[in-house]
Amino acid sequence: MDEIKIALGKGRLEKFTLQALQEMGIEFPELKKGSRKLIFNDTEDKIRIVLVKASDVPTYVENGAADIGFVGKDTLLEQGADVFEVLDLGFGKCKFAVAGLPDQATKPNQKLTVATKYPKVAKNFYNNKGVSVETIYLNGSVELAPLIGLSDVIVDIVETGRTLKENGLVVLEDISEISARLIVNKASFKTKTERIHSFINQLDDLLKKHSIQN
């Protein structure tokens, strides 16, 4: 029987996921700090973890290279992958927001320039509002853009708001709440129904248990 393949992005979500799997009784003895391996099997050869770049998780799951993936909602919204989103893991809570200078004013019928790492999210948000925008893709320090006149506003992830505040920016509009999610390949959901449902139910029970304790 084929194992369930899980795509997992490196970083904070990796640590959260491995801890959850351990509490579910799923151990990966070869997955040690500092290891350069990217594929790990559990002790019973029923679960295989594939460590990938966080932004690649939806691609692996959508194309069937992995059955299940742990990924941030921000990545899902930006990529629009054709997968089943089955669980809100309640981890890494933050939000997408529009931010800019406190006195930022938008003029009717004026095209807005938006700097962001998430152009699809920005365009969808403003299209739904009927606002014409030009997006400028920046991979880092988007807070600089409105300060030096590169853009009118930015669309970014906001967790505490500290970075915005220290750079003289404020949240102008909230777009959506985001957190880590569990996603499943659509074909795998049919071909490995029993095993995947069992995994989902175990994880859901664990999340509920922690929610009660907190």
N, C-alpha and C positions, 0 to 999 in steps of 0.2 A: 504493500500500500504506500502510495506517495505521501511524503510528509507535507504538512502545511508550511508554505513559504511566507515569511513575514519580511516586508521591506521596512527598514527602520533607519531614520535619519540620525546622523551623529549629533551629539550635543545634549542639551537639557532633557529633551524628550527621550533620548536613548536611556539616560539614567532612570527616569521615571518608569519607562516601559520594562526595563530589566528587573527593577524592583517589584513591579506588579507581577511579572511572570514568575519570579522567584516565590512570591507569596501564593501563587497558583500551583506551586510545586514543579515548575518547569525550570530546570537548571542547565546552564551552558558552561561546563567546566573549562573549556578552552578560551572562553571570552574573558581575558584578563587585561587589566590596565596596561597600556603600552603595546599590546599586540597589534601587529599590522595585518592580521588576517581580516577578511571581509565577510566570510561565510562561516557560520557556526551551527552545529547540530546539537540538539538537547541530548540528555543522557539516554533517552529511549528512542532516539531517531524518529520522533513523530513531528517535531517542529524544527524548521530551519530558519535561522535569521540571516538576512542579507543586509549588511551595513552600507548605506548609500548616502549621497548628499541629500539633505532634507528636501530640497526643491525637486529632486528626482523621484521621490516616493510615489506620487500619483501616476507618473509615467510607467514605473515598474508594475504597479497594480493594474492600471487600465489595460496594459498590453499583455497581462497574464504571466509576466516574469515573476510576480509574487501574487499570492492569493489574498493577503491581508496587508494593510499598511497602517502605521501610526504617523499622523501628519498634522500640522497646524492648519486651522481653518483658513488662515491667510493664504497659504499656498494653494488650497483647494479653490478659493474664490478667484485667485489670479489665473490659475491654469484651466479651470473649468473642465477637469477630467471627468470622463464618463464612467463613474464608479458608484457603488452603493455607499452612502455615509450612514453607518449603523449605530455609532455610539459617540456621545459627547463625553470625553474623558475628564472634563472639568479641570484640566491642568493647563498652566500657561495662560490664564485668563488675561485678556487685554482688549483693545478695540482698535478698529480702523477709524481715523478721524481726519477731518480737514483742519489744518492749522495755518496760522499766518500772523501778521502783525495785528496788535489790538485794534488799530484804527482802520483795518482793511475794509474797504467798501467796494461792493461789486455794482457795476453800472448795468442797467438793463440793455440787452442786445450787444453787450461788449464781450468779446471772446476772452475767456479766462485762461491764463497760463498756469499749469499745474506741474510741479516737480514731484517725482515719486519713483519708488522702486516697484510700484504696483499700477502700471498704466491701465490694465484692463479693469481693475477695481475702480479706479478714478473715473474712467470713461463711462462705465456702467452707472455709477452713482450720479454723475452729472447729466447723462442722457435721460435718466429717469426723471430728472428735474427740468428737462428741456433747456439745459444750459450748454452752450457751445464751448468746448475746451480744446486747448492744445496741450498735450502732455510732453514733458521732457523727462526722459529716463535718467535717473541718477542711481548709482549703486551704493553710495554712501554719503553721509553728512548732508542729507536733504534739507536740514534746518538752515543751511547757508543760503539756499536759493532765494527766499524772499528778502533776506537781509542785504543781498548784493544786487537785487533787481533782476535776477534770472527768471523768477516766476512770481506770480501774484500770491499763490498759496502752495502748500504741500499736502499730499495725502500720504499718511504713514501710520505705522503701528504706534499706539500710545499705551504705555503701561502705568507709569507713575506721573508722567508729565514733567518730570524734573528737567530733562534735557531741553524741552520747549521753553520752560520758565527761565533757565539759565541763559538762553539765547534770545530772550525778549519776545517769544512767541506765545500764542494762546490757542486753545482749541476753539475753532469757529463753528464746527458742526460735527456731530458723531455720525459715523456711517453704519457700523455694525459691530456687535460683540464677537470676539473670536477666542477660540481655545483649541486644544488638541482634540483630534477626532480619530476614530477607527474607521477605516474604509475597507471595502471588500470588492474584489474583481467579480463582475457580473456572471461570468461563466463559471467561475469557481463556486459561487454561491449556489449554483444548481448541481454541479458535479460532485462537490464535497459538502453537500448540505448538512448532513448530520454532524460531521466533525467541526465545521465552521460554526454552526449554531451552538454546539457544546462549548467551544472556545469563547464565543461572544457571551453566552450565559454565565460562564465562570467569571469572566472579566467584569461583567455587569454586577454580579453579586459582590465581587470584591470592592468595586467602586461604591456601591450602596452601603457596604459595611463600613468603609472609611468615612462616608458622609454622615452616618449615624454617630460614629465615634467623635467626629469633629463638631 
